[in-house]
């Protein structure tokens, strides 16, 4: 029999206020991404005058669901988090909040957000929000310890916020909405694989099968990063051919995606954590600029 696996003690740190601990459970950086993409989906899916109140309600409901899902993710992954340096100080592995507190907080936010979405943005929007939570926690999260394909599966719930926004604005899903979904899915590969490469030792310690943990040379990891960026180039041009974005968006998207491809190639040429970090930051800028261009050059429908 092997030796029992012990959870490393979290680094000592100053006590944080309970309000800030609960805020940390919601992963504010993820919530910002949700706000941005839901807003973009609603704006692009609107016909005629934008209903700004309904947009705000949709963003709020979606953010509540995302925040609750993040809190429940903290609960589910509290043991794994204790093995990773970048997560060991989170509220649960550091012992500053009890698991039950996080679970109740997360469940309350998910239920409240789903109900609010259904009431203000429509039943389909509420169901999509619930689907996002269920697939993230029920499929993606457990698969992270079983297969490197979990990242591809996790891209599905990660790409749902713009669909929720689109549905709330227009009431149905069409080809244009699925193009937004595809753009979001593809964007996540260079973004999350860059992060996974930076923290591959952490993931390995926690038993999480991110691709970099089984790809020590990084060849397969950066092949997927470059491949996703290459596919993103033509997919990002599709809004023009679908008739909901104009020529200014087209040329802006081409330039933006060529720059992203160049950065991916640069990071692949010398697979250091420093270059992966630069790539990660580049993707954080890439998405809002791309969506902003699309919104700026939206064509009337």
C-alpha positions as CSV (number, residue, x, y, z in Angstrom):
1,X,0.0,0.0,0.0
2,X,1.2,3.5,-0.8
3,X,1.7,6.2,1.7
4,X,-1.3,8.3,2.5
5,X,-1.5,11.6,0.6
6,X,-1.5,14.5,3.0
7,X,-2.8,18.0,2.2
8,X,-0.1,20.6,2.5
9,X,-0.8,23.4,5.0
10,X,-1.8,26.7,3.5
11,X,0.6,29.5,3.9
12,X,-0.1,31.7,6.9
13,X,-1.8,35.0,6.0
14,X,-3.7,37.8,7.6
15,X,-7.3,37.2,8.3
16,X,-9.6,38.7,5.6
17,X,-13.0,40.1,6.2
18,X,-15.9,37.7,5.7
19,X,-17.3,39.9,2.9
20,X,-14.0,39.8,1.0
21,X,-13.9,36.0,1.5
22,X,-17.3,35.5,0.0
23,X,-16.3,37.9,-2.8
24,X,-13.3,35.7,-3.5
25,X,-15.5,32.7,-3.8
26,X,-17.2,34.3,-6.8
27,X,-13.9,34.7,-8.8
28,X,-14.3,38.3,-9.7
29,X,-12.0,38.0,-12.7
30,X,-14.3,35.3,-14.2
31,X,-17.4,37.4,-13.4
32,X,-15.9,40.3,-15.3
33,X,-15.5,38.1,-18.4
34,X,-19.2,37.0,-18.0
35,X,-20.4,40.6,-17.7
36,X,-18.5,41.6,-20.9
37,X,-19.6,38.6,-23.0
38,X,-23.2,38.6,-21.9
39,X,-23.4,42.4,-22.6
40,X,-21.9,41.8,-26.1
41,X,-24.3,39.0,-26.8
42,X,-27.3,41.0,-25.8
43,X,-26.2,44.1,-27.8
44,X,-25.5,42.1,-30.9
45,X,-28.7,40.1,-30.6
46,X,-30.9,43.2,-30.3
47,X,-33.0,44.3,-33.2
48,X,-33.7,48.0,-33.4
49,X,-33.4,50.0,-30.2
50,X,-31.4,48.2,-27.4
51,X,-33.5,47.6,-24.2
52,X,-30.8,48.9,-21.7
53,X,-32.9,47.9,-18.7
54,X,-33.3,44.3,-19.9
55,X,-29.6,44.2,-20.8
56,X,-28.7,45.2,-17.2
57,X,-31.1,42.6,-15.8
58,X,-29.7,39.9,-18.1
59,X,-26.1,40.7,-17.1
60,X,-27.0,40.7,-13.5
61,X,-28.8,37.3,-13.6
62,X,-26.0,35.7,-15.6
63,X,-23.4,37.1,-13.3
64,X,-25.2,35.7,-10.3
65,X,-25.3,32.2,-11.9
66,X,-21.6,32.5,-12.8
67,X,-20.7,33.7,-9.3
68,X,-22.6,30.9,-7.7
69,X,-21.1,28.3,-10.0
70,X,-17.6,29.6,-9.0
71,X,-18.4,29.4,-5.3
72,X,-19.7,25.8,-5.8
73,X,-16.5,25.1,-7.7
74,X,-14.5,26.3,-4.7
75,X,-16.4,23.8,-2.6
76,X,-16.0,20.9,-5.0
77,X,-12.3,21.5,-5.6
78,X,-11.3,22.5,-2.0
79,X,-9.0,19.5,-1.6
80,X,-7.3,19.9,-4.9
81,X,-6.9,23.6,-4.3
82,X,-4.8,22.9,-1.1
83,X,-2.1,21.2,-3.2
84,X,-1.7,24.2,-5.6
85,X,0.4,27.2,-4.6
86,X,-1.8,29.7,-6.5
87,X,-5.0,28.4,-4.8
88,X,-3.8,27.3,-1.4
89,X,-4.8,30.7,0.1
90,X,-8.4,30.5,-1.1
91,X,-11.0,30.8,1.6
92,X,-11.7,27.0,1.9
93,X,-8.2,25.4,1.8
94,X,-6.9,28.2,4.1
95,X,-9.7,27.4,6.6
96,X,-11.1,30.9,6.6
97,X,-14.5,29.7,5.5
98,X,-16.2,26.4,6.1
99,X,-17.2,24.2,3.2
100,X,-20.9,24.3,4.1
101,X,-20.8,28.1,4.0
102,X,-19.4,28.1,0.5
103,X,-21.9,25.5,-0.7
104,X,-24.9,27.3,0.7
105,X,-23.7,30.6,-0.7
106,X,-23.0,29.2,-4.2
107,X,-26.4,27.3,-4.3
108,X,-28.3,30.4,-3.3
109,X,-26.6,32.5,-6.0
110,X,-27.3,29.9,-8.7
111,X,-31.0,29.5,-7.7
112,X,-31.4,33.3,-7.4
113,X,-29.7,34.0,-10.7
114,X,-31.6,31.3,-12.6
115,X,-34.9,32.5,-11.3
116,X,-34.1,36.1,-12.0
117,X,-33.0,35.3,-15.6
118,X,-36.2,33.3,-16.2
119,X,-38.3,36.1,-14.9
120,X,-36.6,39.1,-16.6
121,X,-35.0,37.6,-19.7
122,X,-37.1,34.6,-20.5
123,X,-37.3,30.9,-19.6
124,X,-34.8,29.9,-22.3
125,X,-32.2,32.3,-20.8
126,X,-32.8,30.9,-17.4
127,X,-32.4,27.3,-18.7
128,X,-29.2,28.2,-20.5
129,X,-27.8,29.7,-17.2
130,X,-28.7,26.5,-15.3
131,X,-27.2,24.4,-18.1
132,X,-24.0,26.3,-17.8
133,X,-23.8,25.6,-14.1
134,X,-24.7,21.9,-14.5
135,X,-22.1,21.2,-17.3
136,X,-19.3,23.1,-15.5
137,X,-19.8,21.4,-12.2
138,X,-21.2,18.1,-13.3
139,X,-19.1,17.3,-16.3
140,X,-16.1,19.6,-16.7
141,X,-15.0,19.7,-13.1
142,X,-14.9,15.9,-12.4
143,X,-13.3,15.2,-15.8
144,X,-10.3,17.5,-15.0
145,X,-8.8,14.6,-13.0
146,X,-9.6,12.0,-15.6
147,X,-8.7,13.3,-19.1
148,X,-6.9,16.2,-20.8
149,X,-10.0,16.5,-23.0
150,X,-11.7,18.3,-20.1
151,X,-10.4,21.6,-21.4
152,X,-12.3,21.2,-24.6
153,X,-15.5,20.2,-22.7
154,X,-15.1,23.1,-20.3
155,X,-15.1,25.5,-23.3
156,X,-18.8,24.8,-23.7
157,X,-20.0,26.3,-20.5
158,X,-17.3,29.0,-20.8
159,X,-18.9,30.1,-24.1
160,X,-22.5,30.2,-22.9
161,X,-22.8,33.8,-21.5
162,X,-23.0,35.5,-25.0
163,X,-25.7,33.0,-25.9
164,X,-27.7,33.9,-22.8
165,X,-27.4,37.6,-23.8
166,X,-28.4,36.9,-27.4
167,X,-31.4,34.8,-26.3
168,X,-32.5,37.5,-23.8
169,X,-32.4,40.2,-26.5
170,X,-33.9,38.3,-29.4
171,X,-35.7,35.3,-27.9
172,X,-34.1,32.6,-30.0
173,X,-30.8,31.1,-31.1
174,X,-29.8,31.4,-34.7
175,X,-26.6,31.0,-36.8
176,X,-25.2,34.3,-35.8
177,X,-25.5,33.4,-32.1
178,X,-23.7,30.2,-32.7
179,X,-20.8,32.1,-34.4
180,X,-20.4,34.1,-31.2
181,X,-20.4,30.8,-29.3
182,X,-17.7,29.4,-31.6
183,X,-15.5,32.5,-31.2
184,X,-15.7,32.2,-27.5
185,X,-14.9,28.4,-27.5
186,X,-11.8,28.9,-29.7
187,X,-10.6,31.9,-27.8
188,X,-10.4,29.8,-24.6
189,X,-7.8,27.4,-25.9
190,X,-4.9,29.9,-26.2
191,X,-6.0,31.6,-23.0
192,X,-6.4,28.6,-20.7
193,X,-3.5,26.6,-22.2
194,X,-1.2,29.5,-21.6
195,X,-2.4,29.6,-18.0
196,X,-2.0,25.8,-17.7
197,X,1.5,25.9,-19.0
198,X,2.5,28.5,-16.4
199,X,1.0,26.5,-13.6
200,X,1.7,22.9,-14.9
201,X,3.6,21.9,-11.8
202,X,0.7,23.1,-9.6
203,X,-1.8,21.1,-11.7
204,X,0.4,18.0,-11.6
205,X,0.6,18.2,-7.8
206,X,-3.2,18.4,-7.5
207,X,-3.7,15.5,-9.9
208,X,-5.4,17.6,-12.5
209,X,-4.8,16.3,-16.0
210,X,-4.4,19.5,-18.0
211,X,-2.5,18.9,-21.2
212,X,0.8,20.5,-20.0
213,X,1.0,18.0,-17.1
214,X,1.3,15.1,-19.6
215,X,3.2,17.1,-22.3
216,X,6.6,18.0,-20.7
217,X,8.0,19.4,-23.9
218,X,5.0,21.6,-24.6
219,X,4.8,20.5,-28.3
220,X,1.2,19.3,-28.1
221,X,0.1,22.2,-25.9
222,X,1.4,24.9,-28.2
223,X,0.2,23.0,-31.2
224,X,-3.3,23.3,-29.9
225,X,-2.8,26.9,-28.9
226,X,-1.6,27.8,-32.5
227,X,-4.3,25.6,-34.1
228,X,-7.1,27.3,-32.2
229,X,-5.7,30.7,-33.1
230,X,-5.5,29.8,-36.7
231,X,-9.1,28.6,-36.8
232,X,-10.2,31.6,-34.9
233,X,-9.1,33.8,-37.8
234,X,-11.7,32.7,-40.4
235,X,-14.4,32.1,-37.7
236,X,-14.0,35.6,-36.5
237,X,-14.7,36.8,-40.0
238,X,-18.0,35.0,-40.3
239,X,-20.1,37.8,-38.7
240,X,-19.4,39.8,-41.8
241,X,-20.6,37.1,-44.1
242,X,-23.7,36.5,-41.9
243,X,-24.6,40.2,-42.3
244,X,-24.4,41.4,-38.7
245,X,-21.0,43.1,-38.8
246,X,-19.5,45.4,-41.4
247,X,-16.2,45.8,-43.3
248,X,-14.5,47.9,-40.6
249,X,-15.0,45.0,-38.2
250,X,-13.7,42.6,-40.8
251,X,-10.3,44.3,-41.3
252,X,-10.0,44.9,-37.5
253,X,-10.7,41.3,-36.8
254,X,-8.1,40.1,-39.4
255,X,-5.4,42.3,-38.0
256,X,-6.2,41.4,-34.4
257,X,-6.2,37.7,-35.1
258,X,-3.0,37.9,-37.1
259,X,-1.3,39.5,-34.1
260,X,-2.7,36.8,-31.8
261,X,-1.3,34.1,-34.2
262,X,2.1,35.8,-34.2
263,X,2.1,35.9,-30.4
264,X,1.2,32.2,-30.2
265,X,4.1,31.4,-32.6
266,X,6.4,33.6,-30.5
267,X,5.4,31.8,-27.3
268,X,5.8,28.4,-29.0
269,X,9.3,29.2,-30.2
270,X,10.6,29.5,-26.6
271,X,8.1,27.8,-24.2
272,X,8.9,29.7,-21.1
273,X,6.5,30.8,-18.4
274,X,7.3,34.4,-19.2
275,X,6.2,34.1,-22.8
276,X,3.1,32.1,-21.7
277,X,2.2,34.9,-19.3
278,X,2.6,37.5,-22.1
279,X,0.3,35.3,-24.3
280,X,-2.3,35.0,-21.5
281,X,-2.3,38.8,-21.1
282,X,-2.7,39.2,-24.9
283,X,-5.8,37.0,-25.0
284,X,-7.3,39.0,-22.1
285,X,-7.0,42.1,-24.4
286,X,-7.9,40.3,-27.6
287,X,-11.5,39.3,-26.6
288,X,-12.9,42.6,-25.5
289,X,-11.3,44.4,-28.4
290,X,-12.7,41.9,-30.9
291,X,-16.2,42.0,-29.3
292,X,-16.0,45.8,-29.1
293,X,-15.2,46.1,-32.8
294,X,-18.2,43.8,-33.6
295,X,-20.5,46.0,-31.5
296,X,-19.1,49.2,-33.0
297,X,-19.6,48.0,-36.5
298,X,-22.9,46.1,-35.9
299,X,-25.2,46.3,-38.9
300,X,-29.0,46.9,-38.5
301,X,-31.1,43.7,-38.8
